[in-house]
Amino acid sequence: MGGNIVVNSCCICVSYMDYTDIISSANFLYSLGMLLEFASFLWLRRKFPTMKRPYRVPKRLPALVYPLFLAVGTAIGICGFQLIRNICINPEVRVSKEGRAAGVLENYAEGQKYAEHGLRKLVRNRRPEIMPSINSFFSDPQKN
């Protein structure tokens, strides 16, 4: 009975979300599940080292923890990079008190500079093809 209430309330909450929010939530929950699975693996390895298992990982415990540090460090680095980028470059973020008190600013030129970064300028006039030679080979076989 309690499980039904939890599942139904989650379904009701998800029904009010946007598609991108649903995908983001699903990705977060999947990542959380993977981290919990890895943590349970490490906990069982430390708590019951001699337990009979169908498959035994041939590494010691510290060597198994390093990939976790690498993954978490990478995630923190990406979050930190995005935070610094938004604070320093994004015209919509106002860190100073004077900027926040100003309300809506007339910063169209600054916003365009932020939106039109170098990568976007580079790919703007190119055709949206990943491998143009393979695409042309299969789409126009008479030339080949």
N, C-alpha and C positions, 0 to 999 in steps of 0.2 A: 504494500500500500504506500509506504513512504517513498519507495523507488519510483512509483508511478507519478507521484506528486512532483518529485524533483525533475523527472524527464519531461513531464508536461509543462512545467514552468520554464524549463530551458527552451522548449520548442516555442512557447509563446514569446519569450524574450528574443529569440532568433528571428521570429517572423517580423519584428519591427526594425530589423537591421538592414542596412544596404548590402548589396552583393559583395563589395570589396571588404566590408567589415566582417562578413561571414567567413570569407576566405582567410582574412588576417587572423581571426579567432581560431579557425581550424588549424592554421599553420602554427600558431602559438601553442595550442593544446597538443599538437603532434610533437613539437619540439620538447615541450614539458614532459610528455610521456617517454620520449627517448632518453632525456636526462634522468628521469626516475628509474628507467630500466638499467641504465648504466650505473647509477648509484646503488641499486639493489645488487647488481653484479659485484661491485666492489665490496659492499657490506658482507655479502655471503662469502666472498673470497677471504675476507679478513676474519670474520667470526667463526667460520667453519672451514678451515684450510684443508682438513683431511677428509672431508665429506666425499662420498662416492658420487661421481658425476658422469653422465654419458659422454661428455667431451671436456677435456681439460686444456685450458689455455696454457701454453708452455712458457709464459713470462711471469716474472715476479710482480708483486703489487705496485711498486713505484713506477715501473715501466708502463703499467696500464693506466696510471693516473695522468701521465704527460699529455696524451691526446685530449683529455678533458680540459686541462689547463689551456691547451692550444685553441680548442673550440671556444671556450668561454672568453679567452683573451681576444680572439678575433671578433667575437660578437660585441664585446665592450669597446674595442677599437673602432668598429663601424659606427656604433652609437655615438661615441665621442666625436668622431669625424663629422657626422651629420649635425651634432649639436653645435660644434664650433663653426661649421659652415653656415648654419642658420643664424647664429648670433652675430657673426662677423659680416656676412654678405647679404642676407635676406633683408630687403627694405621693409618688409612687414613686421619684422621683429625690432622692437624698440627697447633697448636695455636701460637707457638712462631715464630718470624720472621726468625730465623735460620732454623727451620724445614720447613717452606714454601719455603725458598730459596734453600733448598737441592734438590728439585725436586723429582724424583722417588727414593725411598729408598729401600734397600735390607732388607725388614722386613718380610720375609715369615714366620718365626717362630712366630713373634708377631701377624701376621694376623691369623695364625692357632690357636693360643691361644684365640684370640678374637672370632673366628668362632666356636670353639669347647668348648662352655660354658657347665656348669654343667648339665643343663636340657637336652641338646642334647646328652651328654655322657650317661645320665641315660636311655634315650629311644632308643638309637641306636640299640641295639640287641634285642629289644622286638618286638613282632608281632604288626602290626598296627590295634589293636582291641580296641574298646571303652569298650565293656562289653563281655569279653571272655566267661563267663559261658552261657550267653544267646545266643551268636553266636554258641557255640558248641551244645547247646540244639536244636536249629532249623536246624543246618547244618548236624548233625549226630543223628537222633532220636533213632537209634537202641541202642546206649549206655545208653539212659535214660529210 
